[in-house]
Amino acid sequence: MKVLLSLAALLAALACALPQAARAATCHPPSYPGSGYFTSLTVHGTSCATGKKLALAYRRCRIRHGGVKGRCPGGVMGYACKERRNSIPTEIDAEVTCTRGARKILHDYQQNT
């Protein structure tokens, strides 16, 4: 029992010692500039502010490469991004995962077409 308590105390101390940017965080998504919305934003190893900037930059990249149905080839802000979509004639629902080394930003969006 003492070993379990010691292990739990050690893990709690390590979690507190990590810088905030190294931990995963669920962030409030930015406002969507257009017909749609961001539904979620999660960051690992970076800040919510960076996650918000990346989500907006990714949207701008998509619009530049094909309008509301466009895709972003190559990623943004030094992050490599992958997108999974579910589409119907009136909307796109997508999950986007962007990575840069150990940093990861995940965001979901719904875009009306």
Secondary structure as GFF3:
##gff-version 3
##sequence-region A 1 113
A	DSSP	alpha_helix	2	17	.	.	.	ID=ss1
A	DSSP	three_ten_helix	20	22	.	.	.	ID=ss2
A	DSSP	beta_strand	24	27	.	.	.	ID=ss3
A	DSSP	beta_strand	36	44	.	.	.	ID=ss4
A	DSSP	alpha_helix	48	64	.	.	.	ID=ss5
A	DSSP	three_ten_helix	67	69	.	.	.	ID=ss6
A	DSSP	beta_strand	80	88	.	.	.	ID=ss7
A	DSSP	beta_strand	91	100	.	.	.	ID=ss8
A	DSSP	beta_strand	103	112	.	.	.	ID=ss9
###
